[in-house]
Amino acid sequence: MKLHTIDTGFFKLDGGAMFGVVPKVIWNKTNPADENNLCTWAMRCMLVQDEGRLILIDTGMGNKQDAKFMGHYYLSGDATIDSSLAKLGFGRDDITDVFLTHLHFDHCGGAIIREGDKLVPGFKNATYWSNEQHWNWAVHPNDREKASFLKENILPIQESGRLKFIPAEDGVQFTDNIKIRFAYGHTDAMMLPQISYKGKTVVYMADLLPSVGHIPMPYIMGYDMFPLTTLNEKKVFLTEALEKEYILFLEHDPVNECCTLQMTEKGIRVKDVFRLDEV
C-alpha cells in the first residue's frame, strides 16, 4: 500500500467564514488575510494504491466553471490533478475509484469535466463513491448550503452510471485497509477515510478539521451547517486521535500536509507537522 499527496492548487475564502466566531485579530496571526479579508487555502487530495486499486480521495475544484465563478475564488498555483498524477507516473485513466468525502464544489468539482457541450466523468474508468444520505442532501439542498452544491458537479456522476453508495454506518470497511468515519456537523453524512498505513493510522480530515489553525475547539467554520455538532465531533475525534497517535491529513491547510497532536495547558494542540511522504 502507498499513499500520495495530490495537489490541485489553491483558492481563497473569506477568513471570517473560515473561523466562525473567532475574532480576526486572533486567526489573522496564523492565516493572514488579504485586503479583501480572503485567506488562501489548499485543495489537497490523496491517492491510495491499495490491493490493485488506485483510489483518488476528493478531486478539488476542477476548472470547468466560468470566469465569473472562478473570479470569486481566485484559483491559483501550478498544480493540477493531471500534473500531480503525472509526477507519480499515472494518468486519469488509471484511477479505479473516486471517493468523494462530500459534494461541496471544492471537493468534487474535478470529478466532472467539460467535453464540448457535454459534462462527463473526468475519470472514465473509475467508480464514483458517495453515500445515499449525503447524496440526497446534496441534490435537494437547503437554501443556506445550495451555493456549495452545484448540479453540474453532481448529477452527471449519476447519469454516467458510475455512481455507487457506501452504507452510512460508522466504521464501515471500504477496503481491508480503509474504514469510513461519518461526520454530520459540516454537512450531512460527510465521510472521513481512516487508513491503516505502515503500522499507523492516517485520517483524511476533509472539512471536520480543514487546517492546523482549526484544532482549538471553538475554531469552527461559519460554513458548517450544525456547528454544535461539529464541536462535539471535534472533541470526540481529537481526544481519540491524541490517545491513539493518529496522523491527520489536512485537505485545506495552505502549508501543512499532515500533523500529530499533543496535550498542552491550553488543551489539544498541534505537535508535529510533516509531509505525507515522510510517514
C-alpha positions as CSV (number, residue, x, y, z in Angstrom):
1,M,0.0,0.0,0.0
2,K,1.2,3.5,-0.8
3,L,-0.3,6.9,-0.1
4,H,0.5,10.0,-2.2
5,T,-0.5,13.7,-1.9
6,I,-2.3,15.0,-4.9
7,D,-2.1,18.8,-5.1
8,T,-4.8,20.6,-7.2
9,G,-4.0,24.2,-6.5
10,F,-5.1,26.9,-4.1
11,F,-8.2,29.1,-3.7
12,K,-9.4,31.8,-1.4
13,L,-12.2,32.0,1.1
14,D,-13.4,34.7,3.5
15,G,-11.4,34.4,6.7
16,G,-14.3,35.2,8.9
17,A,-16.4,32.5,7.3
18,M,-13.5,30.0,7.8
19,F,-13.1,30.7,11.5
20,G,-16.7,31.5,12.6
21,V,-16.9,33.2,16.0
22,V,-13.2,33.5,16.5
23,P,-12.1,37.2,16.0
24,K,-9.9,38.2,13.1
25,V,-7.3,39.7,15.4
26,I,-6.6,36.1,16.6
27,W,-6.9,34.0,13.4
28,N,-5.1,36.6,11.3
29,K,-1.9,35.8,13.1
30,T,-1.7,32.3,11.7
31,N,-3.8,32.7,8.5
32,P,-3.2,36.3,7.3
33,A,-6.0,37.7,5.1
34,D,-5.5,39.9,2.1
35,E,-7.1,43.4,1.6
36,N,-10.5,41.7,0.8
37,N,-10.4,39.6,4.0
38,L,-9.7,36.5,2.0
39,C,-7.3,33.7,3.1
40,T,-5.5,31.2,0.9
41,W,-6.4,27.5,1.2
42,A,-5.2,24.3,-0.4
43,M,-7.2,21.8,-2.2
44,R,-5.1,18.8,-1.3
45,C,-6.3,15.3,-2.3
46,M,-4.9,11.9,-1.7
47,L,-4.1,8.9,-4.0
48,V,-4.2,5.5,-2.4
49,Q,-2.6,2.5,-4.1
50,D,-4.2,-0.5,-2.4
51,E,-4.9,-4.1,-3.4
52,G,-4.6,-3.4,-7.1
53,R,-6.8,-0.3,-6.9
54,L,-5.9,3.3,-7.5
55,I,-8.2,5.4,-5.3
56,L,-8.4,9.1,-5.5
57,I,-9.9,10.8,-2.5
58,D,-11.6,14.1,-3.5
59,T,-10.8,16.0,-6.7
60,G,-10.5,19.7,-5.9
61,M,-12.5,22.3,-7.7
62,G,-11.6,21.5,-11.3
63,N,-11.5,24.1,-14.0
64,K,-14.8,23.8,-15.9
65,Q,-16.6,26.7,-14.2
66,D,-16.9,30.0,-16.0
67,A,-14.7,33.1,-15.4
68,K,-17.2,34.7,-13.1
69,F,-17.3,31.8,-10.8
70,M,-13.5,31.4,-10.7
71,G,-13.3,35.1,-10.0
72,H,-15.0,34.6,-6.7
73,Y,-12.4,32.0,-5.5
74,Y,-9.1,33.1,-7.1
75,L,-7.9,29.7,-8.1
76,S,-4.1,29.8,-8.2
77,G,-1.0,27.6,-8.2
78,D,0.7,25.5,-10.8
79,A,-0.5,22.1,-9.5
80,T,-3.5,20.3,-11.1
81,I,-4.8,16.7,-10.7
82,D,-3.2,15.9,-14.1
83,S,0.2,17.3,-13.2
84,S,0.2,15.7,-9.7
85,L,-0.8,12.3,-11.1
86,A,1.8,12.6,-13.9
87,K,4.6,13.2,-11.3
88,L,3.7,9.7,-9.9
89,G,3.6,8.1,-13.4
90,F,-0.2,7.9,-13.5
91,G,-3.0,9.4,-15.7
92,R,-6.7,9.9,-15.2
93,D,-7.5,6.6,-17.0
94,D,-5.5,4.7,-14.3
95,I,-7.9,5.7,-11.5
96,T,-10.2,2.9,-10.4
97,D,-12.1,4.7,-7.7
98,V,-13.0,8.3,-6.9
99,F,-14.0,8.6,-3.3
100,L,-15.9,11.9,-2.5
101,T,-15.9,12.9,1.1
102,H,-18.8,15.2,0.4
103,L,-20.2,17.0,-2.6
104,H,-19.2,20.7,-2.0
105,F,-17.7,22.1,-5.1
106,D,-14.1,22.4,-3.8
107,H,-14.1,18.7,-3.0
108,C,-15.9,17.2,-6.1
109,G,-15.7,19.8,-8.9
110,G,-12.8,18.0,-10.5
111,A,-14.8,14.8,-10.8
112,I,-16.6,16.0,-13.9
113,I,-15.1,17.7,-16.9
114,R,-16.5,19.5,-19.9
115,E,-16.1,18.0,-23.3
116,G,-17.5,20.4,-25.8
117,D,-21.1,21.0,-24.6
118,K,-21.2,17.8,-22.5
119,L,-20.4,17.2,-18.9
120,V,-18.7,13.8,-18.4
121,P,-16.8,11.9,-15.7
122,G,-13.2,13.1,-15.6
123,F,-12.0,9.6,-14.7
124,K,-13.7,7.4,-17.3
125,N,-12.6,4.0,-15.8
126,A,-13.4,4.8,-12.2
127,T,-16.3,4.0,-9.9
128,Y,-17.5,7.1,-8.0
129,W,-18.3,6.7,-4.3
130,S,-20.7,8.7,-2.1
131,N,-23.4,7.6,0.3
132,E,-27.2,7.8,-0.2
133,Q,-27.9,10.1,2.8
134,H,-25.4,12.7,1.7
135,W,-26.3,12.4,-2.0
136,N,-30.0,13.1,-1.2
137,W,-28.9,16.1,1.0
138,A,-26.8,17.5,-1.9
139,V,-29.3,17.0,-4.7
140,H,-32.1,18.6,-2.6
141,P,-30.1,21.3,-0.9
142,N,-31.3,23.7,1.8
143,D,-31.2,27.4,0.9
144,R,-28.1,28.1,3.1
145,E,-25.9,25.4,1.6
146,K,-27.1,25.2,-2.0
147,A,-24.4,27.5,-3.3
148,S,-21.9,24.8,-2.4
149,F,-23.8,22.0,-4.2
150,L,-23.5,22.6,-7.9
151,K,-25.7,20.4,-10.1
152,E,-23.1,20.3,-12.8
153,N,-20.7,18.6,-10.4
154,I,-23.1,16.1,-9.1
155,L,-25.8,14.9,-11.4
156,P,-23.5,13.9,-14.3
157,I,-21.9,11.3,-11.9
158,Q,-25.3,9.5,-11.5
159,E,-26.2,9.9,-15.2
160,S,-22.9,8.2,-16.1
161,G,-24.0,5.0,-14.3
162,R,-20.7,5.0,-12.4
163,L,-22.1,6.1,-9.0
164,K,-22.1,3.7,-6.1
165,F,-23.1,4.2,-2.4
166,I,-21.4,3.3,0.8
167,P,-23.7,2.5,3.7
168,A,-23.8,5.4,6.1
169,E,-22.6,3.3,9.0
170,D,-19.6,4.5,11.1
171,G,-16.7,2.1,10.8
172,V,-17.9,0.5,7.5
173,Q,-15.0,-1.0,5.6
174,F,-14.2,0.4,2.2
175,T,-11.1,-1.8,1.6
176,D,-9.3,-4.1,4.0
177,N,-7.1,-1.1,5.0
178,I,-9.6,1.7,4.8
179,K,-12.7,2.2,7.1
180,I,-15.0,5.2,7.0
181,R,-15.9,7.6,9.8
182,F,-19.0,9.8,9.3
183,A,-19.4,13.4,10.5
184,Y,-22.6,15.4,10.5
185,G,-21.7,18.9,11.6
186,H,-20.2,20.4,8.5
187,T,-22.7,18.8,6.2
188,D,-24.9,15.7,6.4
189,A,-23.0,12.4,6.3
190,M,-19.6,13.6,5.3
191,M,-17.1,10.7,5.0
192,L,-13.6,10.6,6.5
193,P,-11.4,7.7,5.3
194,Q,-9.4,6.2,8.2
195,I,-6.4,4.4,6.7
196,S,-4.1,1.7,8.2
197,Y,-0.7,2.5,6.8
198,K,2.8,1.4,7.8
199,G,1.6,0.4,11.3
200,K,0.0,3.9,11.8
201,T,-3.5,5.3,11.3
202,V,-3.9,8.2,8.9
203,V,-7.2,10.0,8.9
204,Y,-8.3,12.1,5.9
205,M,-9.9,15.1,7.7
206,A,-11.9,16.7,4.9
207,D,-13.8,19.6,6.5
208,L,-14.1,18.3,10.0
209,L,-10.6,19.8,10.5
210,P,-9.6,21.9,7.5
211,S,-6.2,23.1,8.9
212,V,-3.9,23.2,11.8
213,G,-5.5,26.5,12.7
214,H,-8.8,24.7,13.3
215,I,-7.6,22.4,16.1
216,P,-8.7,24.5,19.1
217,M,-12.3,23.6,19.9
218,P,-14.0,27.0,19.2
219,Y,-12.4,27.3,15.8
220,I,-15.3,26.1,13.7
221,M,-16.2,27.3,10.2
222,G,-19.2,29.5,9.6
223,Y,-19.9,27.2,6.7
224,D,-20.8,24.4,9.0
225,M,-24.5,23.5,9.0
226,F,-24.6,22.4,12.6
227,P,-21.7,24.0,14.5
228,L,-22.5,22.4,17.9
229,T,-22.5,19.0,16.3
230,T,-19.1,19.8,14.8
231,L,-17.9,20.9,18.2
232,N,-18.9,17.6,19.8
233,E,-17.4,15.6,16.8
234,K,-14.1,17.5,17.2
235,K,-14.0,16.8,20.9
236,V,-14.6,13.1,20.4
237,F,-12.3,12.7,17.5
238,L,-9.3,14.8,18.7
239,T,-9.4,13.0,22.1
240,E,-9.2,9.7,20.3
241,A,-6.6,10.9,17.8
242,L,-4.4,12.1,20.7
243,E,-4.7,8.9,22.6
244,K,-4.1,6.6,19.6
245,E,-1.5,8.9,18.0
246,Y,-3.3,9.3,14.7
247,I,-1.8,11.2,11.8
248,L,-4.2,13.8,10.4
249,F,-4.1,14.6,6.7
250,L,-5.2,18.2,6.2
251,E,-7.1,18.9,2.9
252,H,-7.2,22.7,3.2
253,D,-4.1,23.8,5.2
254,P,-2.1,26.1,2.9
255,V,1.2,24.9,4.3
256,N,1.0,21.7,6.3
257,E,0.0,18.3,4.8
258,C,-0.1,16.2,8.0
259,C,0.1,16.7,11.7
260,T,0.0,14.9,15.0
261,L,-1.4,16.1,18.3
262,Q,-0.3,16.8,21.9
263,M,-1.9,17.9,25.1
264,T,-0.9,21.3,26.4
265,E,-2.1,23.6,29.2
266,K,-4.5,25.2,26.7
267,G,-5.9,21.8,25.5
268,I,-5.2,19.7,22.5
269,R,-2.9,21.4,20.0
270,V,-0.6,20.5,17.1
271,K,2.5,18.6,17.9
272,D,4.5,17.9,14.7
273,V,3.8,18.8,11.1
274,F,5.2,17.0,8.1
275,R,4.6,15.8,4.6
276,L,2.7,12.6,3.8
277,D,5.8,11.1,2.1
278,E,7.6,11.4,5.4
279,V,5.3,8.9,7.1
